[in-house]
Amino acid sequence: MENKIKILGAYGSNAKGFGTTSFYLNAKNVIDAGNLLNTLEASSTSIENIWLTHSHLDHITDIAYILDNYYGSRVKPLNIMALPQTIAAIKKHFLNDIIWPDFAKIKLHDSSGMSVTYTEIELGVEYALGENEFIKAIQTDHTVPSCGYVYRKNQSSVIISADTYSLADVISEIENNHTITTAILECSFTSNMQRLAKESKHMTPKILFEELKNLKRDDIRFYINHMKPIFLEKIKEEIAKNRALYEMNILKDEEIINF
């Protein structure tokens, strides 16, 4: 069976022609909500679970608009799957009746169920998405509580680092989980922006390749996402120059990758 995901949003900031982070796993499940409406349009009404990596705006923004645009079409709650700290942040700072309506208090149009529900997840626990489909959160290193994900279908997996300043947990998972064939890693800034990368806990090409020196496996396909559009060409140049033995594929919106 074919194992694939669709990259709905591949970039680390919003700009014309560039969508922020989101990954389409299947008709009911996505990771992050940076660019759902532009890519999925009305079919986004089928989404039941949004698996969040963390609470930053570029990863959550379309939660607001998927509810606003398609409230009358939804027949099931939109379930926010996330770490407890991320859910707490969404409730307090986003869907709070101040920045945006608290849809957890608003019933669906033709149902007694609420428009939004929340489910806390645990690191290291594998959750079933469907027949032979599973997802597991892994720890990542960011400025707020955060996680990456391993998405497994049949006996093959892709790992998504999400926003992070270290690949230690990602590499550990790759080394110990031999279903992983593919890794999607972030790279947000150019290498001369080391201080900003450290303070914001993001990768540069220099940091990325230093971290990858700790990886022993040589059979992983790598893809790069979360690049800031304004630095895109320079980041691509640096990756091409310094990639050493690694083949690094630069992701773009609506690209489909197999794993």
HUWOBEL-V208419 format. One line per field, one symbol per residue. ss: DSSP state (A for helix, B for strand, O for the rest). psi: psi as a letter, one per 30 degrees, with the letter a starting at -180 (. if undefined). burial: # if it has 16 or more other ideal C-beta (glycine too) atoms within 10 Angstrom, else .. A space follows every 10 residues. Layout:
ss: ???
psi: ???
burial: ???
This chain:
ss: OOOBBBBBBO BOOOBOOBOB OBBBBBOOBB BOOOOOAAAA AAAAAAOOBB BOOOOOAAAA AAAAAAAAAA AAAOOOOBBB BBOAAAAAAA AAAOBOOOOB OOAAAOBOOO OOOBOBBBBB OOBOOBBBBB OOBBBBBBBO OOOOOOBBBB BBBOOBBBBB OOOOOOOAAA AAAAAAOOOB BBBBBBOOBO AAAAAAAAAA OOOBAAAAAA AAOOOOOOOO BBBBBOBOAA AAAAAAAAAA AAOOOOOBBB OOOOOBBBO
psi: kkkllkjekg lglklkgkkl kkkjeaffkl klhfheeeef bfffffkekj jkeagkefff efeefeeeeg effkflljkj klleeeeeee eefdiggeel kjfffklleh lflleklkkk lkkfkkkkfa jgklkkklkl jaflkllakj jkkbgklkkj eaklfkgeee eeeeefjgfk fkkjkljell fgheeeeeef illleeeefe efffkekggk kkkkagkkef geeeeeeeee egfbfkjjkk llkgkkkl.
burial: ..#.###### ##.....### ######..## ########## ...####### ######.### ####.##.## #..#.##### ###..##.## ...##....# ####...#.. ...#####.. #.....#.#. ..######## ##..###### ###...#### #######.## #.##.....# ########## #.#...#... #########. ##..#....# #########. ##.###.##. ..#....#.# ###...#.#
